[in-house]
Amino acid sequence: MHADNSPELPAKDPDSAFFSPLFLGSAGENEAVLERLLTSFLRDHVHWRRNFHPEDPPSIHVAEQLRPAFAEAVGATEQALRVLSARLKRSLPLFSPRYVGHMTSDLLLPGLLAELITTLYNPNNVSAEAAPVTLDLEIEVGQQLASMLGFATDEASVPAAYGHLTSGGTLANVEGLWLHRALRFFAPSVARAFAGTELAVELGLPDDAADVDAWQWINRDADSTFALQDRLEHVLAERGDAARWRERLRTERVEHLGIGAWLSRQDLPAPVVIAPRTAHYSWPKAMQLLGLGDAQLWYADLDSQMRVDPMSVSALLDRAFAQRIPVLSVVAVLGTTEFGTIDPLHEMIRLRAHCAARGQSFLIHVDAAWGGYLSTLLRRSDGGWVPRAELRQRFRHFPSEPVYRAFRALPEADTVTVDPHKLGYLPFGTGAFVARDRRMTRLVGQRPPYLFDEANPALRRDRLGELGDYIIEGSKPGAAAAAAWINHRVLPLDSRGFGRLCANTLDASEALYDGIAACAERLAPRCRLLLPVEPDTNLVCLVVNPGDNRSPALMNRLMRSLFGRFANDAKSPVQLREFIGSHTSLLRRNLTPAAAQLVAERCGIDASLFVAEASARNDSGGTADHLFLLRHTLMNPWLTRDLEGGRFIDRYLDYLEASILATLEGFVT
Ligand SMILES: *Cc1c(COP(=O)(O)O)cnc(C)c1O
């Protein structure tokens, strides 16, 4: 018999032992931990209330609490909670290793507890005044995320990065675009406002307003725009009539005029944003919200690995340059929502330098909503980078050369989205926005920037503290900041902390990846089981093509039928499902012709039947415009743990194989 306090830890699997105290557990094994800590800090909160002004009379009388009406009212709450709790039983079992569907899993216990406990205090992180404690935590979390990505955060460095939390990745993407517009439109507005005035010479502007070349001004890079803003502040600080000049600039800016009036005053065509075809649907939303129009979202094609094709981005940049259309931003995705793939950010950085040489500039936003936390794998606890060779010893496949280079290029980006409510294992409602240069906050502040004296570090910090002034949201939960802060304290954002959790997700992916290869050998020649896209991270998509079938339409029919065994349909209880997965479609129109050819060859289908036209959506004549794939998000911490009955990842593979055989059985080709 084992001693109760020394459970035998699986030697082969030390990492999941490391974090087994950090989750509630798939069977609620850490119930006692949750209960003890929750009760303890709940009492703590109650005592805090009592000790605020201990001399105050209590507002609710004990005799009142003993009345039947009182008990009845409390009963109404309990009854409602019972109804709610009963309904919640139909929720998705996100905690279970049988759930490999979407980008969510069990939550980290430290963050969960911090969120529940802090909610009792209900701080509002709209400003330092409304949240004396949690706003500092949020700014610290912003700095932690910025450091994780490789940005300089030291206040003395120029630029110094900053970050803050948002309700999710969508809002962080919208904010990125909002700031990019503010920054890129700033210099032309300054030029228009002050050319030909007595400030012109000091600001390096033409003597005659008619000589302002808006194209040139909008193509100034970020650093020289910040420098222009610094100079303007300096010039105005010396003048008694600064307010008049500020007002003049204010009325010239897009934030005042609106996009249409601003563009026609500047005589510029509508600017475009270039994003990969894998871009999340928050990007067209952002274009719509900012009045830029989703028609101005130019999509770059993908290569056969579902990464953006730099040649395609380059061709779009050339087209914009030839037509003198300003490019506001280029978006790179670090961890696409559908495939987990990593765009070659380093190539976008190269293109930025190339374009700068011809007087074309753009900002780079990295949508790392999913992949952001994976950079902890590359971050040493001393702040340095983990070399690729070291990672290659730890993993079987990760990271490929382009994936590693993309992560290393992160500090060159202008702005980044990270979602702590995805790979940060926090409750929903926690996204994050990070920017390389905190001077960005001055461009959108609703209060005049001169109120925040840059020379005074105390005030500079206050500037970041006035969150509601320079971000999109207003009132926001301080509890989310506390939760992220606690998680990052228990698991620092480096390879020895959070990185171990991320590593575990990659272990599960690699186990699945290799298991699928073995399974494919057993299933041949009855069908081809394969990964149409090589996984860059911890999302794995697979497809099954029966026999010697060449039709993508027929393959899709088989896949839809197979997916039926992994789908969570509302008709039957989720408990009847062995495993729950998700699906995605690989669209032909998103691929370059060469990439489509390669994908078709991999799957063994006829490339001429894999077509871009929407009319083929109904699978007519064996053609299809998409490939239906089974998609797995492998973030559950227990997938690779040795358990009675085997590892869940192996049980999944067994179930997959049996499901494929059963589906083939009933399938008439
Ligand atoms: C999830 C995701 C988003 C959107 O984030 P929400 O938190 O759902 O608003 C944006 N981009 C990518 C790449 C994502 O994976």
The ligand as a Gaussian input file, in Angstrom:
#p B3LYP/6-31G(d) Opt

LIG

0 1
 C       -9.755000      33.659000     -30.649000
 C       -9.085000      34.525000     -31.628000
 C       -9.475000      35.862000     -31.810000
 C      -10.668000      36.462000     -31.115000
 O      -10.526000      36.479000     -29.777000
 P      -11.797000      36.499000     -28.802000
 O      -11.115000      36.416000     -27.507000
 O      -12.637000      35.322000     -29.153000
 O      -12.490000      37.796000     -29.023000
 C       -8.770000      36.624000     -32.703000
 N       -7.744000      36.105000     -33.397000
 C       -7.341000      34.837000     -33.269000
 C       -6.200000      34.326000     -34.070000
 C       -8.003000      33.993000     -32.368000
 O       -7.606000      32.715000     -32.239000

